């Protein structure tokens, strides 16, 4: 689609590949890795991200929705696609038709797969160890073992669980440790079936990297060759904690340009509700991005953006399609026309390579980095910098 406003998300393929290589370095050899490309690859563009990862050696990709998997298959992706959400009978038929791999969390789903499968179906089995969202109860492992041992249509390939607080996996007494300890009997139970297990999300991966560079033996992280499911780390951010073992670079830069600069007098207000009133004569830059584009209204009157390599405060309430910045101290007595079309960065890197992180923006919006990235809306085009024709 042709673009008529210069508001877009720039996606650095170079940084994506660098993050992927960092994750692979932490993984070492012979470890299952499933990069998560659900939710439009955390807002980054699922097809292009998935194609890049497949080109860089990823043989498995993770999605939540069947629809997400179908989109990847339609784009020509050949990798194994894990579907995590669940399914009904119609969904199961689509999973099998397009050769995707179901992550199963209920007996009903197993029965559905048996009813629609003609050829043997590879299955990943999810257990609940404390997240209390999806997965079989731990005490069902023996019954499930018997089921798969006798099933002629379903072949178990892996068991998994989900860490509710992966960033604390570095601790041997944290909640993740309790989850892993609870999961270990399940892993032992299914070893006779030659299955692998995957549990480490971005926080867990960062924890493993940290203890590894410290040459520490970890009671739980080193207990098995746990598979990886990197999400946030793939896109350049730590889940939490002061981890330094992995060098990650943000992949997305959300940017726009100045449409107009208004000169207002002391005492005049800006935007809906008159929530910001100028205490001096001021220069106000109008930028064509708003909450309809995913830049949260909660940032009104407390956020800032990179403008001319300086931080310009967001003033007034963020509108659906626009927001305003106080650029008085930046442009001084310059002719405002000189600054029309000047770049504004809301998170990511500016032209000089300086970073305003999505994490900082998330804190101001009283949310998390995951939400900030996935909130960037459909009407914001993604421009892929360094994308190879595959």
Helices and strands as residue ranges (DSSP letters): E 8-12, H 13-27, E 35-36, H 38-43, H 46-55, E 60-63, H 66-74, E 80-83, H 89-97, E 101-104, H 107-116, E 121-126, G 138-140, H 141-150, E 154-160, G 166-168, H 175-190, G 191-193, E 196-200, H 202-213, E 227-228, G 232-235, E 252-264, E 269-270, G 272-274, E 276-277, E 282-287, G 291-293, G 297-299, E 304-307, E 310-315, E 323-326, H 328-331, G 336-339, E 343-349, E 355-356, H 358-364, H 369-375, E 381-385
